[in-house]
Amino acid sequence: MMPEQRICSFTNEEIEPGTGMMFVKRDGSVYWFKDSKSRKNMLKLKRNARRLKWTRRYEKGGIN
C-alpha cells in the first residue's frame, strides 16, 4: 500500500512520506507544510508564496 501524496500548502512542493507537518486551524482547515521555513513564512510572517523565488508558486514576470 502506497503512502498518501501530500503537497505543501505554501510552496506547492511534494512532501516526502514520513516528513512534514500538519497544522489545523480552529475553523477546521488543515495545512500541510514541507518544513518549518514554509510554515513560518505562511503563518507567522504572513507572506505571499507567489512573491518568493524559492517557492514553486512564484510567478515569473508577474511582479511589478
matplotlib code that plots the C-alpha trace (Angstrom):
import matplotlib.pyplot as plt

x = [0.0, 1.4, 1.5, -0.7, 0.9, 0.8, 1.5, 2.9, 0.2, 2.7, 5.4, 3.2, 6.1, 5.6, 6.2, 8.2, 6.4, 7.2, 8.2, 6.5, 3.9, 0.2, -1.3, -5.0, -6.7, -9.6, -12.0, -11.1, -9.0, -5.9, -2.5, 0.4, 4.0, 7.2, 9.4, 9.4, 10.6, 7.4, 5.2, 6.8, 6.6, 2.9, 1.5, 3.9, 5.2, 2.1, 4.0, 2.6, 4.2, 3.8, 6.3, 9.1, 11.5, 12.3, 8.6, 7.0, 4.1, 6.5, 5.1, 7.8, 7.3, 4.1, 5.6, 5.7]
y = [0.0, 3.4, 6.3, 9.2, 12.0, 15.3, 18.8, 21.7, 24.4, 27.2, 26.1, 23.7, 21.1, 17.4, 16.2, 13.0, 10.3, 10.4, 14.1, 17.4, 18.7, 19.2, 22.4, 22.5, 25.9, 26.5, 26.7, 23.1, 23.9, 21.8, 22.9, 20.7, 22.1, 20.6, 22.3, 24.9, 27.6, 27.4, 27.1, 30.3, 32.2, 31.5, 31.6, 33.8, 36.2, 36.1, 36.2, 35.6, 32.5, 33.9, 36.7, 34.4, 32.9, 29.8, 28.5, 26.7, 29.2, 32.0, 34.0, 34.7, 38.2, 38.8, 41.2, 44.9]
z = [0.0, -1.1, 1.4, 0.5, -1.6, 0.2, -1.2, 0.8, 1.3, 0.9, -1.6, -3.6, -3.4, -2.8, 0.8, 1.3, 3.3, 7.0, 6.9, 7.0, 9.5, 9.6, 11.0, 11.9, 12.4, 14.9, 12.0, 11.0, 7.9, 7.5, 6.2, 5.3, 5.4, 4.0, 6.6, 9.3, 6.8, 4.8, 7.9, 9.5, 6.2, 5.8, 9.4, 11.3, 8.7, 6.5, 3.2, -0.2, -1.8, -5.3, -4.4, -3.2, -5.7, -3.7, -3.9, -6.8, -6.7, -7.8, -10.7, -13.2, -14.6, -12.7, -10.2, -11.0]

ax = plt.figure().add_subplot(projection="3d")
ax.plot(x, y, z, "-o")
ax.set_aspect("equal")
plt.show()
